[in-house]
Structure formats: structure tokens, C-alpha cells
Amino acid sequence: MRVLQFLRRIELDPSFELSAQYTIYVNAGLPPKGRPPVLSRRYAGEPKFPFDFELRQKDVAFGATKVDRPLVLYVIISESGYVMAQTGLYVK
């Protein structure tokens, strides 16, 4: 059985200005665009950069999902706190 796990660091250019409050969503999904997410985790409370995160099997997004290929990792920095935010930053 394959163990799903991502341990990474996100660095943000210091000149990039974030709003006073934001939420980070870290997702790993099926290629080519990473949708739908297989793993998903929400980090709220104004996480600071550089930001270390982990995605593990326990962060599965939609119940049991068979993973038979590499996943695409992407990050959403949402100013509203919602994953489908109108303002924020999407990084793949």
C-alpha cells in the first residue's frame, strides 16, 4: 500500500503584501490540474512565512480515493478564509 505524505515549506517573497488575516489551504490532487483534491488541509490563524506544512493520509478530502499516479500539489492563500475565495493567491 502506498503511503500519501507531503512535508514541505512555502516561502513567500517579502515584498508580497498579504491582508491582515488570511487562511492557507494546501491541497494535493489528480493531474493535470490537481482537481479534485485527494488530500486537503486548512491552516488558519495568520500562519507566518516561511511556512512548513504536512499533508498525510489522514487529510484525505473525499473519503477513500485510489491514488495510482503522482499528485499535483497546490496552495491557496485566501484573504476571505474560504477555499473558493474571490481574492487571494493560487500557487501550483
C-alpha positions in Angstrom: 0.0 0.0 0.0 1.3 3.5 -0.9 1.6 6.0 1.9 0.5 9.5 1.0 2.6 12.2 2.6 3.9 15.6 1.7 6.3 17.6 4.0 7.3 20.9 2.5 8.0 24.6 3.1 6.3 27.5 1.5 8.4 30.7 1.1 6.8 34.0 0.1 8.6 36.9 -1.4 8.8 39.5 1.4 7.7 42.2 -1.0 4.3 40.4 -1.5 1.7 42.0 0.7 -0.9 39.9 2.4 -4.0 41.2 4.1 -4.1 41.3 7.9 -5.9 38.0 8.0 -5.7 35.0 5.7 -6.1 31.3 5.5 -3.8 28.8 3.7 -5.2 25.8 2.0 -2.7 23.1 1.0 -4.1 20.5 -1.5 -2.8 17.6 -3.5 -4.9 16.4 -6.3 -5.1 14.4 -9.5 -3.1 15.6 -12.6 -3.1 17.7 -14.6 -4.7 20.5 -12.6 -4.8 19.0 -9.1 -8.6 18.7 -9.1 -10.4 17.2 -7.4 -8.2 17.3 -4.3 -7.2 14.0 -2.8 -5.6 15.5 0.3 -6.5 18.8 1.7 -5.6 20.8 4.8 -6.6 24.2 6.1 -4.3 26.4 8.1 -5.9 29.5 9.7 -4.8 32.0 12.3 -2.4 34.0 10.3 0.4 31.4 9.6 3.8 33.1 9.2 6.2 32.6 6.3 8.3 30.6 5.7 5.5 28.2 6.4 6.1 24.5 7.0 3.2 22.1 6.3 2.4 18.5 6.1 -0.3 16.5 4.2 -0.8 12.9 5.3 -3.2 10.1 4.7 -5.5 11.5 7.5 -6.0 14.6 5.4 -7.9 12.8 2.7 -10.5 15.1 1.2 -13.3 12.9 -0.1 -13.2 9.6 1.7 -11.4 6.6 0.1 -9.7 7.7 -3.1 -7.5 5.4 -5.0 -4.2 7.0 -5.9 -2.3 5.2 -8.7 -0.3 8.2 -10.0 1.7 11.2 -8.7 -0.3 14.0 -7.3 -0.2 17.7 -8.1 0.5 19.9 -5.1 -1.1 23.4 -4.9 -1.6 26.1 -2.3 -4.4 28.7 -2.0 -3.8 31.8 0.2 -7.3 33.1 0.8 -8.0 36.6 2.3 -11.6 35.7 3.0 -10.9 32.4 4.7 -13.0 30.4 2.1 -11.3 27.9 -0.2 -13.2 29.3 -3.2 -12.1 32.8 -2.4 -12.6 35.7 -4.8 -9.3 37.3 -3.7 -6.1 35.6 -2.8 -3.3 33.7 -4.4 -3.2 30.3 -6.1 0.2 28.6 -6.5 0.8 25.3 -8.3 
